[in-house]
Amino acid sequence: MPHEQRPIHILIVGAGAIGCFYGSRLHLPSHNPPVEVSLICRSNYRAISSKGGVDLKTRSFGSYFFKPSHIFPSIQSASQSGIKWDYIVVATKSLPDVSDDSSRIEFLVWDGATIVLIQNGVGVEHPYRERFKKTTLLSGVTVASAEQVEDGVVVQNRWTRISLGPYTDGFGKLSAPTSPESFKNTEFVELLKAGGIKDAESYDEISLQRVRWHKTAINAAMNPSAVLSSGYTNAEMVQIPLLREHLHQTMLEILYGASKVLGEPLTSLSYLKSLHLATPEEILKSTERNQGGKPSMLVDWEKGANMELEVILGNPIRAAKSVGVDMPRVETMYAYLKAAQKKRQEEKRSHLRSKL
C-alpha cells in the first residue's frame, strides 16, 4: 500500500467564477498526496456556506457539486485556521487603484508558501514581488469563459485553458529551469491536469509574459469596447464591421507595445503562429462562436462595480510609454472609462450624502 503523504493545501482567495471553477478541478482528496482546496468568499459567503459548496454547470465536465475542505468568510479567518497553505491562489479582480491586495494576504504567507496569481492584465505581479521578495510567485493567464450567474452557482461557457509561469523580474533573468519557482510551477500545472484541465500549460518566465500580453490584447480590445458600445457582447461586436475593425486595430496596438516592451516581434503573424498564439483575425473568428458570455468589464459596469481599468488599460499604456510607444486607441478608451467611472462614483457619494 503506497505511503500516504501530507495533503497539499490550496487556498483560493476570491470565490468568483474563475476561482471556483479551477478550485473545483484542483480539489483531489483521493489523489496521492491528497489535494485539499478551501475557499475565501466575500459577498457570496452566506450562499456557499449554507449549502456547503458550489454548484457548477460546465461545458467541459458536466454539472457537479464542489464541496471545498473549508469555506472562510475572510482572509483573517483563513489565517487563524492554523493551516499552512502550500498554494495561495489569488483569483480576485486586480484593482490597484482601489487597494493593494498583496497586503491583504500577508498573514497567509509563510516560508513554504507559493503565491499563484490568476488575474487579468499586465503588471499584476509587481506588488506581490515587491512585498514578498523571497516567496515563490507564479503568474497565471486563463482564457476560460465562466460566470457566477448567482451566488454559489458557476457556469463555464467555453474553454478551460490556463497558462502558468514563474515570476521573478518579468524577464526571467533571475529564474532557471531548476529553480524552486520552476519546480512549483510544474507541480501546480500537473495538479490541474490531474483534475482534468488537459490544456494547463507550463511556461518559462518570458514566455508566460508573452502569453499575458497576448491575453491583454484581447481584453483591452473586447472589455472596454463592450462598455462603450452600451452593452454589446464580444460575439455581437465582431459581427458589426466598424467594431470588428476597431477590435482588430486595438489588438495590434497592444501587441506592438508588447513587442517593444519585451523586445520580440509580436505583431508578426508568423512569429505569433510559431509561439502557438492566435493572430488577431483568428481571435475574431473564434469570438464569433463564443455566444452567451459577457466580458467581465461589462458585467462590472452593469453591476456598478469597479472595473479593471488599470491592469487592462493603464498598465499597458504606461509600460509602452516607458519605451517610447503611444497607443492612441487604448489611451482614448482608458480616458473615457476613467471619467465615466469617476462620475458614477461621485454620483453614488452624492446620493448617499442626500440620504443623511
Sine and cosine of phi, psi and omega as CSV:
sin_phi,cos_phi,sin_psi,cos_psi,sin_omega,cos_omega
0.00,0.00,0.79,-0.61,-0.05,-1.00
-0.90,0.43,0.59,-0.81,0.00,-1.00
-0.93,0.37,0.77,-0.64,0.01,-1.00
-0.98,0.18,0.78,-0.63,-0.03,-1.00
-1.00,-0.09,0.25,-0.97,0.07,-1.00
-0.85,0.53,0.68,-0.74,0.01,-1.00
-0.87,0.49,0.50,-0.87,0.18,-0.98
-1.00,0.02,0.86,-0.50,-0.04,-1.00
-0.99,-0.15,0.85,-0.52,0.01,-1.00
-0.89,-0.46,0.78,-0.63,0.04,-1.00
-0.92,-0.39,0.83,-0.56,0.05,-1.00
-1.00,-0.09,0.91,-0.42,0.05,-1.00
-1.00,-0.09,0.97,-0.23,-0.06,-1.00
0.92,-0.39,1.00,0.02,-0.06,-1.00
-1.00,-0.01,0.80,0.60,0.14,-0.99
-1.00,0.05,-0.30,-0.95,-0.08,-1.00
-0.89,0.46,-0.75,0.67,-0.05,-1.00
-0.93,0.36,-0.70,0.72,0.01,-1.00
-0.87,0.49,-0.70,0.72,0.00,-1.00
-0.94,0.35,-0.63,0.77,-0.03,-1.00
-0.90,0.44,-0.81,0.58,-0.01,-1.00
-0.94,0.35,-0.56,0.83,0.06,-1.00
-0.87,0.50,-0.64,0.77,-0.01,-1.00
-0.91,0.41,-0.51,0.86,0.00,-1.00
-0.99,0.14,-0.46,0.89,0.01,-1.00
-0.98,0.18,-0.35,0.94,-0.06,-1.00
-0.96,0.28,0.97,-0.25,-0.12,-0.99
-0.74,-0.67,0.96,0.29,-0.06,-1.00
-0.90,0.44,-0.37,0.93,0.00,-1.00
-1.00,-0.05,-0.09,1.00,0.01,-1.00
-0.94,0.35,0.41,-0.91,0.10,-1.00
-0.86,-0.50,0.95,-0.31,0.06,1.00
-0.96,0.27,0.41,-0.91,0.06,-1.00
-0.87,0.49,0.56,-0.83,0.07,-1.00
-0.90,-0.43,0.89,-0.46,-0.06,-1.00
-0.92,-0.39,0.87,-0.50,-0.06,-1.00
-0.96,-0.28,0.73,-0.69,0.07,-1.00
-0.85,-0.52,0.38,-0.92,-0.05,-1.00
-0.88,-0.48,0.63,-0.78,0.27,-0.96
-0.97,-0.26,0.89,-0.46,-0.01,-1.00
-0.97,-0.25,0.26,-0.97,0.10,-1.00
-0.80,-0.60,-0.99,-0.16,-0.06,-1.00
-0.92,0.40,-0.39,0.92,-0.02,-1.00
-0.99,-0.12,0.22,0.97,-0.05,-1.00
-0.86,0.50,-0.72,0.69,-0.07,-1.00
-0.88,0.48,-0.69,0.72,-0.03,-1.00
-0.91,0.41,-0.68,0.73,-0.06,-1.00
-0.96,0.28,-0.67,0.74,-0.03,-1.00
-0.94,0.35,-0.55,0.84,-0.05,-1.00
-0.92,0.39,-0.53,0.85,0.02,-1.00
-0.97,-0.26,-0.03,1.00,0.11,-0.99
0.99,0.16,0.27,0.96,0.02,-1.00
0.24,-0.97,-0.37,-0.93,-0.14,-0.99
-0.79,-0.61,0.72,-0.69,0.14,-0.99
-1.00,0.07,0.79,-0.62,0.04,-1.00
-0.88,-0.47,0.71,-0.70,0.08,-1.00
-0.85,-0.52,0.98,-0.21,-0.18,-0.98
-0.87,-0.49,0.53,-0.85,0.09,-1.00
-0.95,0.31,-0.54,0.84,-0.14,-0.99
-1.00,0.03,-0.50,0.87,-0.13,-0.99
-0.77,-0.63,0.14,0.99,-0.04,-1.00
0.98,0.21,-0.26,-0.97,0.00,-1.00
-0.99,-0.15,0.67,-0.74,0.00,-1.00
-0.35,-0.94,0.19,-0.98,0.00,-1.00
-0.93,-0.38,0.79,-0.62,0.00,-1.00
-0.97,-0.23,0.90,-0.44,0.02,-1.00
-0.95,-0.31,0.99,-0.15,-0.01,-1.00
-0.93,0.37,0.32,-0.95,0.01,-1.00
-0.89,0.45,-0.68,0.73,0.02,-1.00
-0.64,-0.77,0.50,-0.87,0.08,-1.00
-0.82,-0.58,0.90,-0.44,-0.08,-1.00
-0.94,-0.34,0.57,-0.82,0.04,-1.00
-1.00,0.08,-0.17,0.99,-0.07,-1.00
-0.32,-0.95,0.27,-0.96,0.10,-1.00
-0.90,0.44,-0.62,0.79,-0.01,-1.00
-0.87,0.50,-0.69,0.72,-0.02,-1.00
-0.92,0.39,-0.57,0.82,0.06,-1.00
-0.92,0.39,-0.60,0.80,-0.01,-1.00
-0.94,0.34,-0.40,0.91,-0.01,-1.00
-1.00,-0.03,0.04,1.00,-0.07,-1.00
-0.97,0.25,-0.31,0.95,-0.04,-1.00
1.00,0.10,0.00,1.00,0.00,-1.00
-1.00,0.07,0.73,-0.68,0.12,-0.99
-1.00,0.00,0.92,-0.38,-0.10,-0.99
-0.99,0.14,0.83,-0.56,0.04,-1.00
-0.97,0.25,-0.65,0.76,0.04,-1.00
-0.78,-0.62,0.82,-0.58,0.09,-1.00
-0.95,-0.31,0.96,-0.27,-0.12,-0.99
-0.99,-0.14,0.92,-0.39,-0.01,-1.00
-1.00,-0.06,0.94,-0.35,-0.04,-1.00
-0.84,-0.54,0.47,0.88,0.05,-1.00
-1.00,0.10,0.24,-0.97,0.20,-0.98
-0.90,0.43,0.56,-0.83,0.02,-1.00
-0.99,-0.12,0.93,-0.36,-0.08,-1.00
-0.78,-0.63,0.94,0.34,-0.06,-1.00
-0.90,0.44,-0.31,0.95,0.06,-1.00
-0.98,0.18,-0.18,0.98,0.01,-1.00
-0.96,-0.28,-0.73,0.69,-0.02,-1.00
-0.38,-0.93,0.37,-0.93,0.10,-0.99
-1.00,-0.08,0.99,-0.11,-0.09,-1.00
-0.93,0.37,-0.33,0.94,0.04,-1.00
-0.89,0.46,-0.54,0.84,0.00,-1.00
-0.95,0.32,-0.45,0.89,-0.07,-1.00
-0.95,0.32,-0.48,0.87,-0.06,-1.00
-1.00,-0.10,0.11,0.99,-0.12,-0.99
-0.82,0.57,-0.62,0.79,-0.06,-1.00
-0.98,0.21,-0.13,0.99,0.04,-1.00
-1.00,0.00,-0.35,0.94,-0.17,-0.99
-1.00,0.06,0.75,-0.66,0.09,-1.00
-0.74,-0.67,0.02,-1.00,-0.13,-0.99
-0.86,0.51,-0.53,0.85,-0.05,-1.00
-1.00,-0.10,0.13,0.99,-0.07,-1.00
-0.99,0.14,0.49,-0.87,0.17,-0.98
-0.86,-0.52,0.77,-0.63,0.04,-1.00
-1.00,-0.09,0.77,-0.64,0.03,-1.00
-0.88,-0.47,0.85,-0.53,0.02,-1.00
-0.98,-0.20,0.90,-0.44,0.12,-0.99
-0.92,-0.39,1.00,0.08,-0.12,-0.99
-0.62,-0.79,0.43,-0.90,0.05,-1.00
-0.97,0.23,0.34,-0.94,0.22,-0.97
0.99,-0.12,-0.03,-1.00,-0.02,-1.00
-0.93,-0.37,0.63,-0.78,0.08,-1.00
0.99,0.16,0.20,0.98,-0.03,-1.00
-0.93,0.37,-0.41,0.91,-0.07,-1.00
-0.97,0.22,-0.42,0.91,-0.19,-0.98
-0.83,0.56,-0.76,0.65,-0.02,-1.00
-0.88,0.47,-0.55,0.84,0.02,-1.00
-0.95,0.30,-0.64,0.77,0.03,-1.00
-0.91,0.42,-0.63,0.78,0.00,-1.00
-0.92,0.40,-0.65,0.76,-0.07,-1.00
-0.99,0.17,-0.64,0.77,-0.08,-1.00
-0.90,-0.43,0.96,0.28,-0.14,-0.99
-0.91,0.42,-0.46,0.89,-0.06,-1.00
-0.97,-0.26,-0.01,1.00,-0.05,-1.00
-1.00,0.04,0.66,-0.75,0.07,-1.00
-0.91,0.41,0.77,-0.63,-0.08,-1.00
-0.81,-0.59,0.81,-0.59,0.06,-1.00
-0.91,-0.41,0.59,-0.81,-0.02,-1.00
-0.92,-0.40,0.78,-0.62,-0.06,-1.00
-0.84,-0.54,0.62,-0.78,0.03,-1.00
-0.78,-0.63,0.79,-0.61,0.00,-1.00
-0.83,-0.56,0.52,-0.86,0.11,-0.99
-0.91,-0.42,0.27,0.96,0.04,-1.00
-0.90,0.44,0.67,-0.75,0.07,-1.00
-0.98,-0.21,0.95,-0.31,-0.04,-1.00
-0.56,-0.83,0.45,-0.89,0.04,-1.00
-0.53,-0.85,0.52,-0.86,0.08,-1.00
-1.00,-0.03,0.98,-0.21,-0.13,-0.99
-0.97,0.26,-0.42,0.91,0.19,-0.98
-0.40,-0.92,0.27,-0.96,-0.05,-1.00
-0.82,0.57,0.85,-0.53,0.04,-1.00
0.99,0.13,0.16,0.99,0.04,-1.00
-0.77,-0.64,0.90,-0.44,-0.06,-1.00
-0.90,-0.43,0.72,-0.69,0.07,-1.00
-0.91,-0.41,0.81,-0.59,0.13,-0.99
-0.99,-0.17,0.90,-0.45,-0.07,-1.00
-1.00,0.09,-0.64,0.77,-0.15,-0.99
-0.25,-0.97,0.53,-0.85,0.14,-0.99
0.93,0.36,0.48,-0.88,0.07,-1.00
-0.73,-0.68,-0.07,1.00,-0.22,-0.97
-0.89,0.46,0.69,-0.72,0.10,-0.99
-0.66,-0.75,0.70,-0.71,0.00,-1.00
-0.90,-0.43,0.71,-0.70,-0.06,-1.00
-0.73,-0.69,0.57,-0.82,0.05,-1.00
-0.44,-0.90,0.35,-0.94,0.05,-1.00
-0.94,0.34,0.37,-0.93,0.08,-1.00
-0.72,-0.70,0.86,-0.51,0.12,-0.99
-0.88,-0.48,-0.94,0.33,0.00,-1.00
-0.88,-0.47,0.05,1.00,-0.02,-1.00
1.00,0.00,-0.19,0.98,-0.01,-1.00
-0.84,-0.55,-0.09,1.00,0.05,-1.00
0.99,0.16,0.21,0.98,-0.01,-1.00
-0.95,0.33,-0.36,0.93,-0.07,-1.00
-0.96,-0.30,0.02,1.00,-0.02,-1.00
-0.89,-0.45,0.34,-0.94,-0.01,-1.00
-0.60,-0.80,0.34,-0.94,-0.02,-1.00
-0.84,0.54,-0.43,0.90,-0.02,-1.00
-0.99,-0.14,0.15,0.99,-0.07,-1.00
-0.96,0.27,0.35,-0.94,0.08,-1.00
-0.84,0.54,-0.58,0.81,0.01,-1.00
-0.88,0.48,-0.70,0.71,0.00,-1.00
-0.91,0.41,-0.64,0.77,0.03,-1.00
-0.88,0.47,-0.74,0.67,-0.01,-1.00
-0.91,0.41,-0.59,0.81,0.03,-1.00
-0.89,0.46,-0.71,0.70,0.02,-1.00
-0.89,0.46,-0.69,0.73,-0.01,-1.00
-0.88,0.47,-0.70,0.72,-0.05,-1.00
-0.92,0.40,-0.65,0.76,0.04,-1.00
-0.89,0.46,-0.66,0.75,0.01,-1.00
-0.90,0.43,-0.57,0.82,0.06,-1.00
-0.91,0.41,-0.65,0.76,0.06,-1.00
-0.88,0.47,-0.68,0.74,0.02,-1.00
-0.91,0.42,-0.62,0.78,0.05,-1.00
-0.88,0.47,-0.46,0.89,0.03,-1.00
-1.00,0.02,0.14,0.99,0.08,-1.00
0.99,-0.16,-0.03,1.00,0.03,-1.00
-1.00,0.09,1.00,0.09,-0.13,-0.99
-0.92,0.38,-0.44,0.90,-0.02,-1.00
-0.98,-0.18,0.44,0.90,0.23,-0.97
-0.94,0.33,0.77,-0.64,-0.15,-0.99
-0.80,-0.59,0.66,-0.75,0.02,-1.00
-0.98,-0.22,0.75,-0.66,-0.03,-1.00
-0.80,-0.60,0.37,-0.93,0.22,-0.97
-0.98,0.19,0.06,-1.00,-0.20,-0.98
-0.90,0.44,-0.77,0.64,-0.06,-1.00
-0.93,0.38,-0.57,0.82,0.01,-1.00
-0.92,0.40,-0.61,0.79,0.03,-1.00
-0.91,0.40,-0.60,0.80,0.03,-1.00
-0.92,0.40,-0.54,0.84,0.12,-0.99
-0.87,0.50,-0.72,0.69,0.00,-1.00
-0.89,0.46,-0.65,0.76,-0.01,-1.00
-0.89,0.45,-0.71,0.71,0.03,-1.00
-0.91,0.42,-0.62,0.78,0.02,-1.00
-0.89,0.46,-0.71,0.70,0.04,-1.00
-0.91,0.43,-0.60,0.80,0.02,-1.00
-0.91,0.42,-0.55,0.83,0.08,-1.00
-0.86,0.51,-0.65,0.76,0.02,-1.00
-0.93,0.37,-0.75,0.66,-0.03,-1.00
-0.89,0.46,-0.66,0.75,-0.05,-1.00
-0.93,0.36,-0.41,0.91,0.07,-1.00
-0.99,0.12,-0.79,0.61,-0.17,-0.99
-0.97,0.24,-0.75,0.66,-0.16,-0.99
-0.88,0.47,-0.84,0.54,-0.02,-1.00
-0.91,0.41,-0.54,0.84,-0.01,-1.00
-0.91,0.41,-0.57,0.82,0.04,-1.00
-0.90,0.44,-0.63,0.77,0.03,-1.00
-0.94,0.34,-0.73,0.69,-0.08,-1.00
-0.94,0.33,-0.35,0.94,0.04,-1.00
-1.00,-0.03,0.22,0.98,0.05,-1.00
0.92,0.39,0.54,0.84,0.22,-0.98
0.94,-0.34,0.19,0.98,0.10,-1.00
-0.92,0.39,0.64,-0.77,0.09,-1.00
-0.99,0.17,0.17,-0.99,0.01,-1.00
-0.85,0.53,-0.73,0.68,-0.03,-1.00
-0.89,0.45,-0.54,0.84,0.04,-1.00
-0.96,0.27,-0.65,0.76,-0.04,-1.00
-0.88,0.47,-0.62,0.78,-0.07,-1.00
-0.95,0.31,-0.19,0.98,0.05,-1.00
-1.00,0.01,-0.14,0.99,-0.02,-1.00
-0.98,-0.21,0.92,-0.40,-0.16,-0.99
-0.78,0.62,-0.72,0.69,-0.03,-1.00
-0.90,0.43,-0.66,0.75,0.01,-1.00
-0.94,0.33,-0.60,0.80,0.03,-1.00
-0.87,0.49,-0.69,0.72,0.02,-1.00
-0.92,0.40,-0.63,0.78,0.06,-1.00
-0.87,0.49,-0.71,0.71,0.01,-1.00
-0.88,0.48,-0.69,0.73,-0.01,-1.00
-0.87,0.49,-0.74,0.68,-0.05,-1.00
-0.94,0.35,-0.56,0.83,0.04,-1.00
-0.91,0.41,-0.68,0.73,0.04,-1.00
-0.88,0.48,-0.68,0.73,0.03,-1.00
-0.89,0.46,-0.60,0.80,0.00,-1.00
-0.90,0.44,-0.71,0.71,0.03,-1.00
-0.91,0.42,-0.68,0.73,-0.02,-1.00
-0.91,0.42,-0.55,0.83,0.06,-1.00
-0.92,0.39,-0.69,0.73,0.07,-1.00
-0.87,0.48,-0.67,0.74,0.03,-1.00
-0.89,0.46,-0.61,0.79,0.01,-1.00
-0.85,0.53,-0.67,0.74,-0.02,-1.00
-0.97,0.25,-0.59,0.81,0.01,-1.00
-0.93,0.37,-0.72,0.70,-0.08,-1.00
-1.00,-0.02,-0.24,0.97,-0.01,-1.00
0.96,0.28,0.56,0.83,-0.01,-1.00
-0.68,-0.73,0.53,-0.85,-0.12,-0.99
-0.99,0.15,0.94,0.34,-0.08,-1.00
-0.97,0.24,-0.07,1.00,0.13,-0.99
-1.00,-0.01,-0.10,1.00,0.05,-1.00
-0.98,0.18,0.86,-0.51,-0.04,-1.00
-0.89,0.46,-0.63,0.78,0.00,-1.00
-0.92,0.38,-0.58,0.82,0.02,-1.00
-0.93,0.38,-0.68,0.74,0.05,-1.00
-0.85,0.52,-0.70,0.71,0.00,-1.00
-0.90,0.45,-0.60,0.80,0.01,-1.00
-0.91,0.41,-0.42,0.91,0.03,-1.00
-1.00,-0.05,0.04,1.00,-0.05,-1.00
0.88,0.47,0.58,0.82,0.09,-1.00
-0.95,-0.31,0.69,-0.72,-0.05,-1.00
-0.93,0.37,0.58,-0.81,0.10,-1.00
-0.97,0.24,0.31,-0.95,0.04,-1.00
-0.80,0.60,-0.67,0.75,0.00,-1.00
-0.91,0.41,-0.62,0.78,0.06,-1.00
-0.91,0.43,-0.59,0.81,0.04,-1.00
-0.90,0.44,-0.69,0.72,0.00,-1.00
-0.89,0.46,-0.67,0.74,0.01,-1.00
-0.90,0.43,-0.67,0.74,0.03,-1.00
-0.90,0.43,-0.60,0.80,-0.03,-1.00
-0.90,0.43,-0.49,0.87,0.03,-1.00
-0.83,0.55,-0.50,0.87,-0.07,-1.00
-1.00,-0.04,-0.14,0.99,-0.07,-1.00
-1.00,0.01,0.93,0.36,-0.02,-1.00
-0.98,0.18,0.56,-0.83,0.19,-0.98
0.97,-0.26,-0.52,0.86,-0.07,-1.00
-0.99,-0.10,0.57,-0.82,0.08,-1.00
-0.98,-0.19,0.58,-0.81,0.11,-0.99
-0.87,0.50,0.58,-0.82,-0.11,-0.99
-0.87,0.50,-0.60,0.80,-0.02,-1.00
-0.91,0.41,-0.58,0.81,0.05,-1.00
-0.92,0.39,-0.67,0.74,0.05,-1.00
-0.86,0.52,-0.71,0.70,0.01,-1.00
-0.89,0.47,-0.69,0.73,-0.02,-1.00
-0.89,0.46,-0.69,0.72,-0.02,-1.00
-0.92,0.39,-0.49,0.87,0.03,-1.00
-0.99,0.11,-0.20,0.98,-0.09,-1.00
0.99,0.16,0.31,0.95,-0.02,-1.00
-1.00,-0.03,0.29,-0.96,0.06,-1.00
-0.92,0.40,0.65,-0.76,0.01,-1.00
-0.99,-0.12,0.44,-0.90,-0.02,-1.00
-0.99,0.16,0.87,0.49,-0.08,-1.00
-0.95,0.32,-0.60,0.80,-0.11,-0.99
-0.95,0.32,-0.75,0.67,-0.10,-0.99
-0.97,0.24,-0.46,0.89,-0.03,-1.00
-1.00,-0.01,-0.54,0.84,-0.04,-1.00
-0.87,-0.48,-0.80,0.60,-0.11,-0.99
-0.89,0.46,-0.76,0.64,-0.02,-1.00
-0.89,0.46,-0.71,0.71,0.08,-1.00
-0.86,0.52,-0.63,0.77,0.03,-1.00
-0.88,0.48,-0.74,0.67,-0.04,-1.00
-0.93,0.38,-0.63,0.78,0.04,-1.00
-0.90,0.44,-0.67,0.74,0.01,-1.00
-0.92,0.40,-0.67,0.74,0.00,-1.00
-0.89,0.45,-0.51,0.86,-0.01,-1.00
-0.91,0.41,-0.33,0.94,0.06,-1.00
-0.91,-0.41,0.35,0.94,0.13,-0.99
0.99,0.16,0.41,0.91,-0.05,-1.00
-0.90,-0.43,0.77,-0.64,0.12,-0.99
-0.99,-0.12,0.52,-0.85,0.06,-1.00
-0.77,-0.63,0.98,0.18,-0.17,-0.98
-0.86,0.51,-0.63,0.77,0.02,-1.00
-0.90,0.44,-0.74,0.67,-0.03,-1.00
-0.91,0.42,-0.67,0.74,-0.01,-1.00
-0.89,0.45,-0.60,0.80,0.00,-1.00
-0.91,0.40,-0.73,0.69,0.01,-1.00
-0.89,0.45,-0.64,0.77,0.02,-1.00
-0.87,0.49,-0.72,0.70,-0.02,-1.00
-0.89,0.46,-0.72,0.69,-0.02,-1.00
-0.90,0.43,-0.69,0.72,-0.06,-1.00
-0.96,0.28,-0.56,0.83,0.10,-0.99
-0.87,0.49,-0.69,0.72,-0.01,-1.00
-0.92,0.40,-0.67,0.74,-0.01,-1.00
-0.90,0.43,-0.66,0.75,0.00,-1.00
-0.92,0.39,-0.66,0.75,0.03,-1.00
-0.88,0.47,-0.69,0.72,0.00,-1.00
-0.89,0.46,-0.67,0.74,0.02,-1.00
-0.89,0.45,-0.66,0.75,0.02,-1.00
-0.90,0.44,-0.65,0.76,0.03,-1.00
-0.90,0.44,-0.64,0.77,0.02,-1.00
-0.91,0.41,-0.62,0.78,0.05,-1.00
-0.89,0.46,-0.72,0.69,-0.01,-1.00
-0.89,0.45,-0.65,0.76,0.02,-1.00
-0.90,0.44,-0.64,0.77,0.01,-1.00
-0.91,0.41,-0.65,0.76,0.02,-1.00
-0.92,0.40,-0.65,0.76,0.02,-1.00
-0.89,0.45,-0.58,0.81,-0.03,-1.00
-0.92,0.39,-0.35,0.94,-0.02,-1.00
-1.00,0.06,-0.25,0.97,-0.06,-1.00
-0.97,0.23,0.00,0.00,0.00,0.00
